[in-house]
């Protein structure tokens, strides 16, 4: 009874603190809002007007829960595990964003619960610099009006698809429940430098150490790892009140790397639980439904992303080429999304996505196709309900769990983000 009483008091105090804190201004400079206002925001917009008036800590987070009703099947060569309809594990994030100085802030995200890690662990964070006044007031001010510097163990800015993907519980930017089949996402130690022009043109260059799990231990070749080079060039402009155009091209290239993480670095897991999992499996394939090319040693990936928004109609595309390994095998991914947002403040949306991957694997060529139909309702700017029907098929596999494989059905998701 004492324990229950103490927990009740703690809960009331916490809620009271959150209520008091929520009355304060929670906006930060050069910052992507974690609610509906952050939809279709890519790199944070550069704003030289400062609101800094002392150190400020913004505590935020997100929560997501899905109901899954999927079926799967294959040729039967490798029997599949039985799956049914029910709720998945609820996922949660904790975000800390701190205004440290005029033009300097920090971001840190912790996964409180995820499919692969039910225990909390840090995703990563970064230090963002939009002014150099901490060196001396006005230092390189003309240059910094157009420049942003990010340093940290952070989500690398390769392509535009990662700005629309679900990041564990932060699913409010994604109009669908699942991410792309070949999910380009990695967190590596590095730095990125952005330069924006007034005409809508912008560019980015960056370097990382090419590693997800940091260590000073040397591998079998006597080195502690390699390095990766990142670059992005793009155009993003609001042509008029109704029309926005954006087009970007991105590059990710490694020299030697003991392991390649670009398509397998998401440790939170996919949204399609236990699909295409063998009956005899002794552990969960937490990336079920996704695909990563079987490259080793090095990789060169290019991604092109067009984005058009005319009033409530959105078109977003992905064209991606990845080449790697000693035999220079290639994998291609294509995806196209059509979203229509309507109602007051675009609180409702309908959409469809087609996604296909063709890959040259060591055993032969394979093709994976996915079709998604989705709908959503922003109950408030912080609360989103969405649903999708999806169908994914596999071709080119033999003597595998994926031989003549497919899974399909209904997914529903509730998201809270603040």
Buried (B, 14 or more C-beta within 10 A) or exposed (E): EEEEEEEEEEEEEEEEEEEEEEEEEBEBBBBBBBBBBBBBEBBBEBEEEBEBEEEBEBBBBBBBBBBBBBEBEBBEEBEBBEBEEEEBEEBBBBBBBBBBEBBBBBBBBBBBBBBBBEEEEEBBBBBBBBBBBEEEEEEEEEEBEBBBBBBBBBBBBBBBBBBBBBBBBBBBBBBBBBBBBBBBBBBBBBBBBBBBEEEBEBBBBBBBBBBBEEEEEEEEEEEBBBBBBBBBBBEBEEEEEEEBBBBBBBBBBBEEBBBBBBBBBBBBBBBBBBBBBBEEEEEBBBBBBBBBBBBEBBBBBBBBBBBBBEEBEBEBBBBBEBBBBEEEBBBBBEBBBBBBBEEEEBBBBBBBBEBBBBBBBEEEEBBBBBBBBBBBEBEEBBBBEBBBBBBBBBBBBEEBBBBBBBBBBBBBBBBBBB
